[in-house]
């Protein structure tokens, strides 16, 4: 099906108004596929300012961007109206150190500081022993994912965009996104049958809290300072809303990054599943006071305010 003139105009306007645009599944706070999440992670790791466009919210846009760019998959990253590529190409450009230049950013003007980590003598000895099995030229790589909650250690070849930490004669490699999460990490090693590497990461974000609708009602009545954020679609918001809320997507467009990291954020959706995922994304971005409304707006309607429509 040919792209409509309205959809083409919508795409051209987005590309004209924003220097870097990522057409993706979900948004930067809540990616809805692993490939989109990877590109967001890479861009965030470099501190790149970009406009995210959720193709899942518009079927015509989802198919139209593929025809517009002659590129069959999502995500798609554009710079100054020209397609850079999808997830694999963005990853390859990042690994080769060419991504910033492709985005019009002078890499020499970007200061990336390697993280400060500590490696115990026991861990260093274990790493050196394990390194005997690695290929020539490989070093230990540390990859942090999901806001630092998952950490992988393996031997790998250096990449152009890597940051390096030298300690005890060991080189530890970090990609830019991992480096931002790794400051203060301590690597230890415990010998014995249940031993192995022990990694202490002081940067692990707080967990998402669970809030009942009764607790939220009391907080709202007491005028506790909080931001009540709805992660549902615009269509759902026309059916039912909790008074005083705000769309998470609207906030993301306006001043999400300007909020203090200790701002109390309460997220809700229909039943609590989507808002839990979105809350975890906010925690991964460094927010420390994030709550998910258990049961969502459906529980609010059943237990607190029956005038709120159920669907």
Secondary structure as the mmCIF struct_conf table of DSSP 4:
data_model
#
loop_
_struct_conf.conf_type_id
_struct_conf.id
_struct_conf.beg_label_comp_id
_struct_conf.beg_label_asym_id
_struct_conf.beg_label_seq_id
_struct_conf.end_label_comp_id
_struct_conf.end_label_asym_id
_struct_conf.end_label_seq_id
HELX_LH_PP_P HELX_LH_PP_P1 UNK A 2 UNK A 4
HELX_RH_AL_P HELX_RH_AL_P1 UNK A 5 UNK A 17
BEND BEND1 UNK A 19 UNK A 19
STRN STRN1 UNK A 20 UNK A 24
BEND BEND2 UNK A 25 UNK A 25
STRN STRN2 UNK A 26 UNK A 26
BEND BEND3 UNK A 28 UNK A 30
STRN STRN3 UNK A 31 UNK A 31
BEND BEND4 UNK A 32 UNK A 33
HELX_RH_AL_P HELX_RH_AL_P2 UNK A 34 UNK A 46
TURN_TY1_P TURN_TY1_P1 UNK A 47 UNK A 47
STRN STRN4 UNK A 51 UNK A 54
HELX_RH_3T_P HELX_RH_3T_P1 UNK A 55 UNK A 57
HELX_RH_AL_P HELX_RH_AL_P3 UNK A 59 UNK A 69
TURN_TY1_P TURN_TY1_P2 UNK A 70 UNK A 70
BEND BEND5 UNK A 73 UNK A 74
STRN STRN5 UNK A 76 UNK A 79
TURN_TY1_P TURN_TY1_P3 UNK A 80 UNK A 81
STRN STRN6 UNK A 82 UNK A 85
HELX_RH_AL_P HELX_RH_AL_P4 UNK A 87 UNK A 96
TURN_TY1_P TURN_TY1_P4 UNK A 97 UNK A 97
HELX_RH_AL_P HELX_RH_AL_P5 UNK A 99 UNK A 102
TURN_TY1_P TURN_TY1_P5 UNK A 103 UNK A 104
HELX_RH_3T_P HELX_RH_3T_P2 UNK A 107 UNK A 109
HELX_LH_PP_P HELX_LH_PP_P2 UNK A 113 UNK A 115
STRN STRN7 UNK A 118 UNK A 119
HELX_RH_AL_P HELX_RH_AL_P6 UNK A 121 UNK A 131
TURN_TY1_P TURN_TY1_P6 UNK A 132 UNK A 133
BEND BEND6 UNK A 134 UNK A 134
HELX_LH_PP_P HELX_LH_PP_P3 UNK A 135 UNK A 135
TURN_TY1_P TURN_TY1_P7 UNK A 136 UNK A 137
STRN STRN8 UNK A 138 UNK A 145
HELX_RH_3T_P HELX_RH_3T_P3 UNK A 146 UNK A 148
TURN_TY1_P TURN_TY1_P8 UNK A 149 UNK A 149
STRN STRN9 UNK A 150 UNK A 157
TURN_TY1_P TURN_TY1_P9 UNK A 160 UNK A 161
STRN STRN10 UNK A 163 UNK A 167
TURN_TY1_P TURN_TY1_P10 UNK A 168 UNK A 169
STRN STRN11 UNK A 170 UNK A 174
HELX_RH_AL_P HELX_RH_AL_P7 UNK A 176 UNK A 181
TURN_TY1_P TURN_TY1_P11 UNK A 183 UNK A 184
STRN STRN12 UNK A 186 UNK A 190
BEND BEND7 UNK A 192 UNK A 192
TURN_TY1_P TURN_TY1_P12 UNK A 193 UNK A 194
STRN STRN13 UNK A 196 UNK A 200
TURN_TY1_P TURN_TY1_P13 UNK A 202 UNK A 203
HELX_LH_PP_P HELX_LH_PP_P4 UNK A 204 UNK A 208
STRN STRN14 UNK A 209 UNK A 211
HELX_RH_AL_P HELX_RH_AL_P8 UNK A 213 UNK A 221
TURN_TY1_P TURN_TY1_P14 UNK A 222 UNK A 223
STRN STRN15 UNK A 227 UNK A 230
BEND BEND8 UNK A 232 UNK A 232
HELX_RH_AL_P HELX_RH_AL_P9 UNK A 234 UNK A 239
TURN_TY1_P TURN_TY1_P15 UNK A 243 UNK A 244
STRN STRN16 UNK A 246 UNK A 247
HELX_RH_AL_P HELX_RH_AL_P10 UNK A 248 UNK A 254
TURN_TY1_P TURN_TY1_P16 UNK A 255 UNK A 255
HELX_RH_3T_P HELX_RH_3T_P4 UNK A 256 UNK A 258
BEND BEND9 UNK A 259 UNK A 259
TURN_TY1_P TURN_TY1_P17 UNK A 261 UNK A 262
STRN STRN17 UNK A 265 UNK A 268
BEND BEND10 UNK A 270 UNK A 272
HELX_RH_AL_P HELX_RH_AL_P11 UNK A 273 UNK A 284
TURN_TY1_P TURN_TY1_P18 UNK A 285 UNK A 286
BEND BEND11 UNK A 288 UNK A 289
STRN STRN18 UNK A 290 UNK A 293
TURN_TY1_P TURN_TY1_P19 UNK A 294 UNK A 295
HELX_RH_AL_P HELX_RH_AL_P12 UNK A 296 UNK A 303
TURN_TY1_P TURN_TY1_P20 UNK A 304 UNK A 304
TURN_TY1_P TURN_TY1_P21 UNK A 306 UNK A 307
BEND BEND12 UNK A 308 UNK A 308
HELX_LH_PP_P HELX_LH_PP_P5 UNK A 309 UNK A 310
#
